[in-house]
Structure formats: C-alpha cells, structure tokens
Amino acid sequence: MENRSHALIAGLFTVLLLLAGVLVVLWLSRDDVDLVPYDLVTVDSVQGLTPQADVRYRGLLVGKVDTIGFDPAGSGAMLIRIGVQEGTPMTDALKATVEMKGVTGVAYIDLDDDGQPGQPLASTPQKVARIHMQPGLTERLMNRAGELMDRLQRAGDQVVAILGPENQAALNRALENTADATAQVNSLLQRLGPVVDEAVPMMQGFRDTARNADAAVQQWAGVAAEARSTLQSLSEPGGLLAEATQSVAQIRQATASLVSVVPQFGQAAGNVSEAARSASQAAQQLQRAPQSVLFGPAPVRPGPGEAGFAGFSQP
C-alpha cells in the first residue's frame, strides 16, 4: 500500500508540474498589444502560410496572421486577416506579398511601399480595410515555370544539335589545329631564344645611350637656362642693352650738335682763308717793294679806262 501511495503522489506531482509549465508558457506567450485588423485579398496561392505567421514591414516584425479563409462574397478570392501594431505606416500605396523564409517552406506576409507616399489607410474591427495582395517571388517563379521549362527544353535541343557527329568532328579538327599551332609556337619560341639573348646586350646599349642622351639634354637645359638668364640680365633696366641704347642716343645727340656747329666752322674757315690770302698779298708786296715798310706803298697808277690814266708813256 505504501508503494502505491508513493507512486500516486509522484504521478500527481508530475501532472501538476506539466500543468504549471503549460500555464507559464501561455502566460509568457500572451500578447497584450492591441493589433489593428486588416484583410489581405488574393487569388494566388498562399502555400506555406499559416495562422500566427509573421507580418513584416520592410523586414521589421509588426504583427501576426490571424485567420485564412475564403471571401464570404463568393468571388473565389481568399481573405487573410492580419493584425498589425498601432503606429505602423499603413497606406494605400502598400504592396503585400507572400514570401518564404529561406528553404524552410515557412511563409510570411511582407509589406512594402517602395518609398512611395500614400494616403493613410484607416481600419477598425467594425470596418476592416482591405489590401489587394500581389504575387511574391515564389509565385512569379511558379507562374513562369512552364515558360522556363520550354526554354530549358530548347536549350537542351540546341546543345544536342551542337554535340552532333558533324560538329564533334569539326571540334576535333579545331582541337588538332590548335595543338599544331601550339607546337609551332613552341618551336618558334625555341628559335627566338638565341635572338633574345643577343638582343639583351643591344637593349643594354640602347639603355646606356638613352642615359647619355638624357645627360646631354640636361646639360643643354642648363646652358639654355644660363642663356635665358643672360638675356634677361641684358634686357632688364640698367643692363647692357639699356646702356647701349643710351649711348646710341648720346651719339645721336652729339651728331646733331656737330651738324649745327659745322656752318660756324665753315664760316671760320672762310675767314682764315681770306686772312691767308691777305697775308700772301702782303708778303708779295713786301718782296716787290721792301721800302714800302718805311715809306708806305707806292702810289697806284690808274689803268686804262680809269680816271687819270695818262697812257703808256715811259715814266
């Protein structure tokens, strides 16, 4: 009896412990945040989407999926009731899509407005606003799966045609030609080896010549710089060119002064010539009549045609 009572007590304790754990989980998982209801309308597949799935706005968790069902109006569309937190910018520019979490197969609702402004979309439990959903990436891929398969089939047919017997033979010939060309290139490279060995010293000589030419160019650059400096010193104020210009101006001025003095020299030369002629006549007179120094010059007789001419009689 005592063992049975102990087993009963242990079983009751285990049951109570399980109930306490369930209550704790429920208490921790309870959500006191008031969510604003919205209905998402779609005619596409919602595979993988379940109640309590996440609702994300640009990747941020903002709510949960409440229920998934058909439109009571009988249009064949599906209504997905979601609840989002207050303050979420719900506008008429929102796009709702069903997206997958990686490869887990678990779907969630993604809300995005692509940055476009829109009018606020008000919703209440009495009048729930509706948002028309758009196909997600998975849905678009599934819708185009047939087209993709057709393209893959055509690509496979083209590959089979390319790998046909004739094309394979042509490919083998191309590979053989490539191998022959490679062998010829290797032979040419082997023949070019000695030429390259001889060209290396020539390239070294060209390098030395270029270095010498560079040095000569630098020397000429120095000479040109000195010549430029000399010309600058000649042309600057107070230089040789300025002094030469000033000297030429002085010579020009002296020449003008000399030209103005030349007539005076001519007049003085005439006076000197006249005085010389007078002195010569005086010397000749003194030579003919030395007594004229004491007695004065002899009277001059009038000549023919002059007053007092007495004829050619002897004195």
Residue, then its C-alpha position, 0 to 999 in steps of 0.5 A: m500500500e505504501n508503494r502505491s501511495h508513493a507512486l500516486i503522489a509522484g504521478l500527481f506531482t508530475v501532472l501538476l508540474l506539466l500543468a504549471g509549465v503549460l500555464v507559464v508558457l501561455w502566460l509568457s506567450r500572451d500578447d497584450v498589444d492591441l493589433v489593428p485588423y486588416d484583410l489581405v485579398t488574393v487569388d494566388s496561392v498562399q502555400g506555406l502560410t499559416p495562422q500566427a505567421d509573421v507580418r513584416y514591414r520592410g523586414l521589421l516584425v509588426g504583427k501576426v496572421d490571424t485567420i485564412g479563409f475564403d471571401p464570404a462574397g463568393s468571388g473565389a478570392m481568399l481573405i487573410r486577416i492580419g493584425v498589425q501594431e498601432g503606429t505602423p505606416m499603413t497606406d494605400a500605396l502598400k504592396a503585400t506579398v507572400e514570401m518564404k523564409g529561406v528553404t524552410g517552406v515557412a511563409y510570411i506576409d511582407l509589406d512594402d511601399d517602395g518609398q512611395p507616399g500614400q494616403p493613410l489607410a484607416s481600419t477598425p474591427q467594425k470596418v476592416a480595410r482591405i489590401h489587394m495582395q500581389p504575387g511574391l517571388t515564389e509565385r512569379l517563379m511558379n507562374r513562369a515555370g512552364e515558360l522556363m521549362d520550354r526554354l530549358q527544353r530548347a536549350g537542351d535541343q540546341v546543345v544536342a544539335i551542337l554535340g552532333p557527329e558533324n560538329q564533334a568532328a569539326l571540334n576535333r579538327a579545331l582541337e588538332n589545329t590548335a595543338d599544331a599551332t601550339a607546337q609551332v609556337n613552341s618551336l618558334l619560341q625555341r628559335l627566338g631564344p638565341v635572338v633574345d639573348e643577343a638582343v639583351p646586350m643591344m637593349q643594354g646599349f640602347r639603355d646606356t645611350a638613352r642615359n647619355a642622351d638624357a645627360a646631354v639634354q640636361q646639360w643643354a637645359g642648363v646652358a639654355a637656362e644660363a642663356r635665358s638668364t643672360l638675356q634677361s640680365l641684358s634686357e632688364p633696366g640698367g643692363l647692357l642693352a639699356e646702356a647701349t641704347q643710351s649711348v646710341a642716343q648720346i651719339r645721336q645727340a652729339t651728331a646733331s650738335l656737330v651738324s649745327v656747329v659745322p656752318q660756324f666752322g665753315q664760316a671760320a674757315g672762310n675767314v682764315s682763308e681770306a686772312a691767308r690770302s691777305a697775308s700772301q698779298a702782303a708778303q708779295q708786296l713786301q718782296r716787290a717793294p721792301q721800302s714800302v715798310l718805311f715809306g708806305p706803298a707806292p702810289v697806284r697808277p690808274g689803268p686804262g679806262e680809269a680816271g687819270f690814266a695818262g697812257f703808256s708813256q715811259p715814266 
